[in-house]
Amino acid sequence: MVLGAALLACPCGLFAQHGGGGGHIGGTAAGGSGLSGGNRATGIETKDDLRTFHEIMAVQATREQKAAYAVMVKSTAAAGAELQSLEEQLGREKNASAGAGRDKTFDDAIETARTLNKKFLGGFSEEQKSGLKEITKRLIKTDAELGQLASGLDQEVEANAASSQMVSSAQNLGRALAGFQHAQVDLGEEMSIAASDNSQESTFNIPAVKNAVSVANQKIAITTSGVVFKGQVQDGENTFAVRLSTDMSDLQLMIADVMRAALNRTDRCGERIEIRTAALTPQAPAGTVHAQLHYERWRCGTMFGRESMDELVEGNGTIEVKLMPAVAEDGTLRFAAQIGRVDADGLLGESLRSGALGEMLRDEITESVLSILRQGEDFKAALPAGTRRYATLQRAQFEGTGSGRLNMLLDGEIRVSNENLAALTSELKEQSSQSPERSSARPELMSR
């Protein structure tokens, strides 16, 4: 008992002899006050390691972000290719007029790249915004520089400046675009995308599929392209994220003809509808159809053996229908539609806002646009044949790409077992290496 009391009262001498690496606790043998020891992990170091680990994990990209990143990087590369073609053409020509068309193509490409870049940054979580603040600043700065230089080149082309001056501006723009690309790559690495997930073995391009839909004897081009991105292995299944983008600019140009084919009526004893103008505009994640119309409603009867006609309603009005894309339970695209702003007076205004006329126009507008999209683009049809049975559509939305242009974004997933992985990957690689654009014909829509 005396020995035990002595040890408890003064344990320093005993414990000073223990320790794997010759480490010591306290006293002059430790080389100073505090903690030391070659093989002993301190509490402070462990805390710092965990903090760094959590910070790294907080900025990791989600599966959806990885797919969006691949689309963004692809669009930036496409802008670079267009700029190179523009620079080569400006070098060959003595004036700007011959390069004007190529400049417009480049403008569209760079605008799409910048829009996708902004959208990608806008989708960050609060942790990602904080952890990626510095590199995001650099990317935003290079984006602003790109916009200024692209605008300057446009002005030179419009002013028919000297070819040497425009070539020099294009070269400066090329250097800025390279900086923009490098910043995107750095961002991808910070989010653990570029180093492995964005490699050739895990990202597969879906070549553009161009379909022609006929409406009232006119062709509407619907072009769909995208990216398939290999994700994680879960429960013995390999997952691939799919993102497809459908260019709806041709439908936007012809939306008035589409609305006339669907809505114009000339019933002698009934409704007469004439669509005067129409527009389809982005209001992400929705799209909005604005239709200006002339409306009449007539009633026919017989009086004293003679037919009589009475005009019950007559007037002009504008109706706005908001289309929100969604995915039905069977995996098909659908729209949730609602009537927005209505500009009309009297009985016509009431009928458009809350009556049968407004409901009919809403339903017909929705069905017309949806029918064209279902014929012009098909989520599974754009994918290689061997992958379609494993693919499911999960989300759809409209997106503006600048200058009022409208795209439809389709996000989905492919799940395949290990046994079928090699065949599916081989087919994705084969399609990824095909020609940039494929086309197919679609049947004509019946007009009223």
N, C-alpha and C positions, 0 to 999 in steps of 0.2 A: 504493500500500500504506500509506504514511504517512497519507493522507487517510482511508482506510477505518478504520485503527486509531483515528484521532481521533474519527470518528463513533461507533464502537462504544463508546469510552470515555466519551463524553458526548453521548447522543442527545437530551437534554432540550430543547435549543434548537430542534432540527429538529421534533420532535413537538409542541412547544408551538404551532407555526404551523398544525397540522392539526386538523381537527374541524369538522363541519358547522355546529353551532349556536354556535360561539364557545366551545365547552367546552375545558377544560384539564385536564391531568393533573398533579397535584403542584405544588409551588412556590407562591409568593405570588400568581402570576397566577391561580390557581384560587380564590382567595378563602379559602384555608385548606388545611389538610392533608386528605388523603383524596380521595374521588372526587366529581366534580360534573359537570354537563353537562345542558343542557335536553333533548336528544333521545337520551340514552344510557340504555337500560334496564339497571339494575343487577342483579347476581346475586341479591340479597336480594329485590327486587321480583318477579322471575320465580319464585322459590321460593314466595313468598307467594301469587302468582296461581295456581300449580299446586296448592298446598295447598288453597286455597279451592275450586278447580274439583273436586278429588277429594272434598272434603267434601260438596259439593253433589250430585255423582253418587252418593255412597254412600247417600244417603237417598232417592233416587228410587224411586218405587213400581214394583213388578213388574206384569206384566199381570194376574196373579191378585189382587194387592192392589188394583189399580184396580177390578176387578169387585167385590171384597168391599167396597171403599169406597162404591161406588154403592149396594149393597144396604144398607149401614149408614146412609148419609145418607137413603135412602128410608124406612127404618124410623123414623128420628128425625122425619122430616116427618109420617109417619103418626101418631106419638105426639102431635105438636103439634096435628094435626087432631082427634084424639080428646079432647085436653084442652080445646080450644076448644068442642067440642060439650058436654062436661061442664060447663064454665063457664056456657054459655048456658042449659043445663037447670037448673043450680042457681040461676041468677038468676030463672028463671021459677017455680020451686017454692018452697013455704014450708017444706018439711022435706026431710030427706035421703033418705027412703025411696024417693021417685020417682027419685032420681039414683043409687041403689045399683047398678043394672044398668049404667049408663053408666060408673060409677066402676070396676067390674070390667073392662069393656072397655078403659078407659084403662090400668088396672094391667097388663093383658096386653101392651098396646102399648108402654108405657114399659119393661117388663121385657125385651121382645124387643129394643128399641133399646139398652138398656144392655148386654145380653148380647152383641149383635153388636159393640158398641163395644169391650168387653173382649177379645173374640176377635180383632178387628182389631189392637189394640195388642199382643196376645200373639204375633202372627205376625211381629213385627219382627225383622230381623237384628240382630246385635250392633252393627253400624255405625249402623243406624237408631235403635236404643235410645240410643246415645251422642249422635248428632247431633240427635235430636228430643227430648232429655230435658226441656227446659224446657216446651215446648208440651204434651208428654205429661203432665207434672205438672199443668198447668192443666186438661187434659181429665179427668184422674182426680179432681181436686178438684171440678169441676163435676158429675161423675158421682155422687160421694158426696153432694153437696148435693141432687141430684135424688132420690136414694134416701130421704134424711131427710124432705124435703118431701112426697114421695108417700106415705110411711108416715104422716106427720102428717095428711094429708088423709083417708086411709083411716080413721084413728081418729075423726076428726070425723064422717065419714059414718056409721060404726057407732054413734057416740054420739048421732046425730040432733041435731047442733049447729045453731045458728042459721044460716039461709041466708046472711046477710051475712058471717058468720065464714068459712063454707066458700068463698064467692066470693072473699074476700080471700086465703085460702090458695091457691086455684086460680090467682089472679093472681100471687102470689109464685112458685108453681111454674112458671108460664108464663115469668116473667123468667129463672128458673134454666134452663129448657129452651132459651130463646133464647141464653143464654150457652154452653150445651152445644153448640148448633148452630154458633155462631160459632167455637168452639174446633175443631170438626170441620172447618169450612171453612178455618180457618187451617192446620190440619194438612195438609189436602189441597193447599193452595198450596205448603207447604214440600216436599211430596212430588211436586210438579208434576202434580197431578191436577185440582184444582178450576178452575184458570185456563182450561184448554182441554179436557182430556180429559173432564171431567164436564159439558161444555156440552150444550145441547139437541141439537146436531148430532151428538154422538157417544155419547149414552146414550139407550137406548130401553127403556121399561118393558114388561114382558110382563104383561098383565092376568091376574088370577087365573082359572084354569080349574078348575071344581068338577066332579068326577066322582063318580058314585054306584056303588059296587060292592055287589052283594047277596050276603050270606052267610047261609045258613039262614033265608031270608025276611026278613032285616034289612038295612037300608041302611047302608053305611059311606061317609062323605064323605071324599074325598081332594082337597085343594085345592092347586094348584101355581101359583106366580107367580114373577117374577124380573126380571132385567135383562140386556140385551144391550149390550155396551160396545165401541165401535170402537177397534181397536188399531192396530198398525203395518202398513205395506205391505212385504211380503217376497217377493222373486222374482216381482214382477208380480201378486201376490195380496194382497187386502185381508183382514186378519184381524179377527174380532170375538170377544171373550170372552163366554161365556154362563154365567150363574149362575142356577139355578132352585132354589127352596125349596119343599118339599112338606110341608104340615102333616099330621102323622100322629096328632093328638090324638084324632080319632074312632076310629081303629083301636085306640089304646091303651085307650079306654073299653070297646071290644067285643072285646078280645083273648081273653077267656075263652070267649065264644061261638064265635069263630073256631077256637080250639083244640079245643073240644068237637066242632064240625062235622068237623074233620080227624082227631081221635084217638079219640073215644069208640067203643068196640067192645063188643059183647055176644055174642060167639061162645059157643054152648052148650058145645062141646067144643073149647076153644082159649083165646084170650086175651080177657079182659074188662078194659077200660080205662075209667075214669071220671075226667075232668078236674074237679077240685073248684074250684080257683082258678087264675088265670093273670094275669101282668102283663108289660107291655112297657115297659122303662125305658131311658133314654139312658146310654151308657157310651162317650162320644165317643172315637174316631170310629166306634164300634160301637154296636149295640143289643142288649139282652139280654132273652130271654124266660124268665120263671120260671114253671114249671108244677107245681102240687101235684096229685097223682093217687092214685087207689086202683087197685090192680092185682091181678088173679087169673088163674091159669092152670089150666085143667081138662083132664083126659084121660078120654076115653070108651072103653069096651071092652065085651066080651061075656064073661060067665062063667056056665057052666051054662045057656046059653040066655037069660040075662037081661043087659040092658044095665047096665053099672056106670059110675059117674063118680067120679073121684078128683081132689081139689084138690091140685095140686103146689106152687103158690106163692100166697101171699096177703099183702098188706101195703100200707102207705101210704108215699109218698115224694115228694121234691121234686127236680126236675132243672132245671138252668140251662143254656140254650143261647145262646152268644154268636154274633151275626150280624155279620160284617164285610163291608160292601158293597165291590164291586169291579166292574171293567168287563171283560167278556169280549173275546176277539179280534174278534168280530163287532160290537162296540160296544154290546152289550146289558148290562143290569144283571144281576148275579149276587151270590150271597152265599158267602163262605167261612165255614163254621160249625164250631164246636167245642163239645164238652160241657165245661161249667164245673163248678161245685160240685154235688154230689149228696148229698142227705140221705135215707138209707134204710138199713135193716139187712138182714142175712142174704142170701139168694139174690136178693132184689129189688135190694138195693144193688149186688151184683156185676153183675147183668144191666144195671143202669142205667149203671154206670161203664164197663164194658168188654165188655158182652155185646151180643147182637143187639137186645135191647129198647131200650137206650140209643141205638144207631145208628139204629133205626127212628124213634124219637121225634125225634131230631135232624134226620133227613132230612125227616120230615113237617112239623115246625115250620118248617124253612127253606123248604120248598116252599110252604107255606100263606101265609106272610108275603110271600114273593117274588111269588107269583101275584097277590095283592091289589095290591101295589105296581105290578106290570107292567100291570095293568088300570086301576088308579086314576090312575097318572101315567105319561106317556110323554115322554121328553126331547124328541123331535122334534115330537110332537103339540101341545105347548104353544107351539111357534114358528109364525110365519106359514107358510102352505103353500109359498110360493115359496122359503123359506130352508131347508127340511128336507133337500133333497138335498145341501146344502153343509155340513150340521151333523154333528158327531161328538161323542159323549160320551167324556170323558177321565177323569173322576174322580167318585167318589161316596162319601159318608160320612154317618153319622148325627150329629146335633147336638142337644144339650139346649138349650132356650130358657128355662129357669127353671121352677120349680114342677113339675118332673118331666116337662114336655112334651117331645115328640120331633119333630124335623124331619129330613127327608132333603135333603141338599144335593147338587146335581148340577152339575158344572162341565164345560163343553165349549167347542167352538170352531166358528166358521163361517169358511170360507175361500172367497172369491169373486174372480173376475177383474175387471179394470177395466171390461170390457164389460158385466158383469152387476151392477156396483156400484150404479148409479143405481136400477135396478128393485128390488133387494133393500132398499136404504135407504128407498125410498118405501114399501115394504110394512111395514117395521119401524115407520116413522113412523105409518102408518095404524093398525096394531094398537095402538101405544102410546097413541093418542088414543081408543081404544074404551072402552066401559063397563067399570067396575072388575072385573066378574066374568062369566065365561061358564060354561056347564054342559053336560054331556053324560052320557048314560046308559051304563052298562056291563052286560054280561051277568052273570047270576047264577052264582056258584060252586056246584058240586055238593057237597053234604054227604054224608058217609059215613052 
